[in-house]
Amino acid sequence: MNPLLKEIWHSPLLWMLIFVPLVLATERIAPSAHTVLFVLAVLAIVPLAALLSHATESVAEKTGDASRYLDFYNRRRPHSSLDGSTPDQAYFNPLPLRLAA
């Protein structure tokens, strides 16, 4: 089963996603039923907010992992091609001055 469908199946809050197409259909059928449309729209936005929150947390978790790796790779991991220094040391430390003969 699709991971998204599995999450919807196990979360009663996400069952409210049925109100999203329902509010769109009701608006098409009875555009003057403002109270019904408002109530359906409120019910439809709750699970959408929950999905947005979940997506934001997932992205933050993934980018946090990437930034930790890049921090390690650039600041703490010595590289043999840089004579045992880190990329930050090689880039930010000035080269020694060589005197002309």
Secondary structure in CASP SS format (residue, H / E / C, confidence):
PFRMAT SS
TARGET T0000
AUTHOR 0000-0000-0000
METHOD secondary structure of the structure
MODEL  1
M C 1.00
N C 1.00
P H 1.00
L H 1.00
L H 1.00
K H 1.00
E H 1.00
I H 1.00
W H 1.00
H H 1.00
S C 1.00
P H 1.00
L H 1.00
L H 1.00
W H 1.00
M H 1.00
L H 1.00
I H 1.00
F H 1.00
V H 1.00
P H 1.00
L H 1.00
V H 1.00
L H 1.00
A H 1.00
T H 1.00
E H 1.00
R H 1.00
I H 1.00
A C 1.00
P C 1.00
S C 1.00
A C 1.00
H H 1.00
T H 1.00
V H 1.00
L H 1.00
F H 1.00
V H 1.00
L H 1.00
A H 1.00
V H 1.00
L H 1.00
A H 1.00
I H 1.00
V H 1.00
P H 1.00
L H 1.00
A H 1.00
A H 1.00
L H 1.00
L H 1.00
S H 1.00
H H 1.00
A H 1.00
T H 1.00
E H 1.00
S H 1.00
V H 1.00
A H 1.00
E H 1.00
K H 1.00
T H 1.00
G H 1.00
D H 1.00
A H 1.00
S H 1.00
R H 1.00
Y H 1.00
L H 1.00
D H 1.00
F H 1.00
Y H 1.00
N H 1.00
R H 1.00
R H 1.00
R C 1.00
P C 1.00
H C 1.00
S H 1.00
S H 1.00
L H 1.00
D C 1.00
G C 1.00
S C 1.00
T C 1.00
P H 1.00
D H 1.00
Q H 1.00
A H 1.00
Y H 1.00
F H 1.00
N C 1.00
P C 1.00
L C 1.00
P C 1.00
L C 1.00
R C 1.00
L C 1.00
A C 1.00
A C 1.00
END
